[in-house]
Amino acid sequence: MEIFIVYGGNKDYHAMIQVAEGAPEPPLLVKLKVTGSNVEFIQPEHAGSLSVLGNFKGKITARGLTGKFEKETALRVLKRKNSYWQ
């Protein structure tokens, strides 16, 4: 899983999420709620395999993004690094 956070202007942020389990799925763009270093996004119904995970809450640090989807028990740690596709 890769999550890219981009600034959309007018104090809006978005997250582009891509999952690849075998073959990559099309990227999903969602609006991101940012409060300090905390982030949150709501999964749309058309989120593909991500929709079964529910919404996401996490925290951005110098090391990366740590958080969890509401239907998971374990934290995910996504380190800052180049994309798999680069």
C-alpha positions as a Markdown table, in Angstrom:
| # | Residue | x | y | z |
|---|---|---|---|---|
| 1 | Met | 0.0 | 0.0 | 0.0 |
| 2 | Glu | 1.2 | 3.5 | -0.8 |
| 3 | Ile | -0.3 | 6.7 | 0.4 |
| 4 | Phe | 0.7 | 10.1 | -1.1 |
| 5 | Ile | -0.6 | 13.2 | 0.6 |
| 6 | Val | -0.9 | 16.3 | -1.6 |
| 7 | Tyr | -2.0 | 19.8 | -1.0 |
| 8 | Gly | -5.0 | 20.8 | -3.0 |
| 9 | Gly | -5.0 | 24.5 | -2.3 |
| 10 | Asn | -7.4 | 26.5 | -0.2 |
| 11 | Lys | -6.3 | 24.6 | 2.9 |
| 12 | Asp | -7.5 | 21.3 | 1.4 |
| 13 | Tyr | -5.4 | 18.1 | 1.4 |
| 14 | His | -6.0 | 14.9 | -0.4 |
| 15 | Ala | -4.6 | 11.4 | -0.2 |
| 16 | Met | -3.9 | 9.2 | -3.2 |
| 17 | Ile | -4.0 | 5.6 | -2.1 |
| 18 | Gln | -2.9 | 2.6 | -4.2 |
| 19 | Val | -2.9 | -1.1 | -3.2 |
| 20 | Ala | -1.1 | -3.8 | -5.0 |
| 21 | Glu | -1.6 | -7.4 | -4.0 |
| 22 | Gly | -0.4 | -9.1 | -7.1 |
| 23 | Ala | -1.5 | -6.6 | -9.7 |
| 24 | Pro | -2.0 | -2.9 | -8.7 |
| 25 | Glu | -5.4 | -1.5 | -8.4 |
| 26 | Pro | -6.3 | 1.9 | -9.8 |
| 27 | Pro | -5.3 | 4.7 | -7.4 |
| 28 | Leu | -8.0 | 6.2 | -5.2 |
| 29 | Leu | -8.2 | 9.9 | -4.4 |
| 30 | Val | -9.9 | 10.9 | -1.1 |
| 31 | Lys | -10.2 | 14.2 | 0.8 |
| 32 | Leu | -7.9 | 14.2 | 3.9 |
| 33 | Lys | -8.8 | 15.9 | 7.2 |
| 34 | Val | -5.6 | 17.3 | 8.7 |
| 35 | Thr | -5.3 | 18.4 | 12.3 |
| 36 | Gly | -1.7 | 19.2 | 13.2 |
| 37 | Ser | 0.1 | 15.9 | 12.5 |
| 38 | Asn | -3.1 | 13.8 | 12.7 |
| 39 | Val | -4.8 | 12.7 | 9.5 |
| 40 | Glu | -8.1 | 11.0 | 8.7 |
| 41 | Phe | -9.9 | 10.0 | 5.6 |
| 42 | Ile | -13.2 | 8.3 | 4.9 |
| 43 | Gln | -13.4 | 5.5 | 2.4 |
| 44 | Pro | -15.9 | 6.0 | -0.4 |
| 45 | Glu | -18.2 | 3.1 | -1.3 |
| 46 | His | -16.3 | 2.6 | -4.6 |
| 47 | Ala | -13.0 | 2.0 | -2.8 |
| 48 | Gly | -12.4 | -1.5 | -4.2 |
| 49 | Ser | -10.5 | -3.8 | -1.8 |
| 50 | Leu | -9.9 | -0.8 | 0.5 |
| 51 | Ser | -13.6 | -0.5 | 1.3 |
| 52 | Val | -13.5 | -3.6 | 3.5 |
| 53 | Leu | -11.0 | -1.9 | 5.8 |
| 54 | Gly | -13.1 | 1.1 | 6.7 |
| 55 | Asn | -12.0 | 4.7 | 7.4 |
| 56 | Phe | -8.4 | 5.5 | 8.4 |
| 57 | Lys | -6.9 | 7.6 | 11.3 |
| 58 | Gly | -3.2 | 8.1 | 11.7 |
| 59 | Lys | -0.3 | 10.4 | 12.5 |
| 60 | Ile | 2.4 | 11.8 | 10.2 |
| 61 | Thr | 6.0 | 11.9 | 11.7 |
| 62 | Ala | 9.4 | 12.4 | 10.3 |
| 63 | Arg | 9.6 | 8.6 | 9.8 |
| 64 | Gly | 6.3 | 8.2 | 7.9 |
| 65 | Leu | 2.7 | 7.6 | 8.4 |
| 66 | Thr | 1.4 | 5.4 | 11.3 |
| 67 | Gly | -2.2 | 4.6 | 11.8 |
| 68 | Lys | -5.0 | 2.1 | 11.3 |
| 69 | Phe | -8.1 | 1.4 | 9.4 |
| 70 | Glu | -11.2 | 1.1 | 11.6 |
| 71 | Lys | -11.7 | -2.6 | 10.8 |
| 72 | Glu | -8.1 | -3.6 | 11.6 |
| 73 | Thr | -6.5 | -4.3 | 14.9 |
| 74 | Ala | -2.9 | -3.8 | 14.1 |
| 75 | Leu | -1.2 | -0.4 | 13.3 |
| 76 | Arg | 0.2 | 0.1 | 9.9 |
| 77 | Val | 3.6 | 1.8 | 9.6 |
| 78 | Leu | 4.3 | 3.3 | 6.1 |
| 79 | Lys | 7.8 | 4.6 | 6.0 |
| 80 | Arg | 8.7 | 7.7 | 3.9 |
| 81 | Lys | 10.5 | 6.4 | 0.8 |
| 82 | Asn | 10.3 | 6.5 | -3.0 |
| 83 | Ser | 7.3 | 4.8 | -4.6 |
| 84 | Tyr | 7.6 | 1.2 | -5.6 |
| 85 | Trp | 7.0 | 2.4 | -9.1 |
| 86 | Gln | 9.9 | 4.9 | -9.2 |
